[in-house]
């Protein structure tokens, strides 16, 4: 009987520790910035042209700044070429 009570106590403690660890870890798809997120200035990203082509998952996207200072991300069709390619240095 004492062994069963001890096992129940240990299992409950482990469950509480597991829940605490899960609650503290931010999700990768969190809609808000977390301390571990990399940060880059839009001026650096967009350059003097105010636009940049981003390749992601085999698709190309255009990120550009509007006259009002907002950012717009649109999908580029494969026929749209001629954009200057910049290699990332990590």
N, C-alpha and C positions, 0 to 999 in steps of 0.2 A: 504494500500500500504506500509506503514512504517513497519507493522508487517511482511509482506512477505520479504522485504529487510532485516530486522533483522534476520529472520529465515535463509535466504540464507547465511548471514554473519556467523551465528553460525554454520551452517552445514559445511561450507567451513573450518572454524577454527577446527572443530572436525575432519574432514577428514585429515587435515594437521597433527594434533596431532597423529592420528591413524597411518598414514603412517610413521611418525618419530619413533614411538614406534616399529613398525614392522621392520624398517630398522636397528635399533640398536640391536635388539635381535638376537644373533647368532643361526643358525639352529643346531638341535641336530646331524645332519649328516654332519656337516661341515668337509671338508677334512683337515683342519688345526687346530692346538691346540688353544683353547681359555682359558682365565684366570681361568675359573671355572673347567677345566678338572683336574682330579686327575693324579698324575705323580708317577711312580714307576720305580726304576732302573731295568734294565734287569738282572743284577747280582742277585738282590733280588728275582725277579720273576723266573728266570731259575735255581737258585741254583748252587751248584758246579758241578752238572751233565750237565748243559747247556741245559736243556730241562724240559718242564713241560706239563702235560696233563690238558687241560681246558675243563670243561663241560659247554655247552651253549645250551639252548633250547632242552635238552634231547640228544644232540649229544656230542661226545668227539673229541677233537682236540689236536694235538701235536704241541707245539710251541718249536722249537729248534734253536740253534745257529750253523751255519756252521763253517768250519775251517777258512773261510774268514771273519768271524765276522758278517755275515748277518743273519737275522731271517727268518725262514720258518714256515708257519702254514699249517698243513695238517690235513685232516679228518682221524680219527682213526676208524677202523672197530670194531664192537662190540666184536669180538673174541679176540682182543688185550687187555689183562688184565695184572695184575701184577704191574701196576704203583702204586707208593706210593701215598696215598691220603692225602692232606693237607687241613685242614679246614681254611676258611678265618676268620680273626678276624676283624670286623668292629666296 
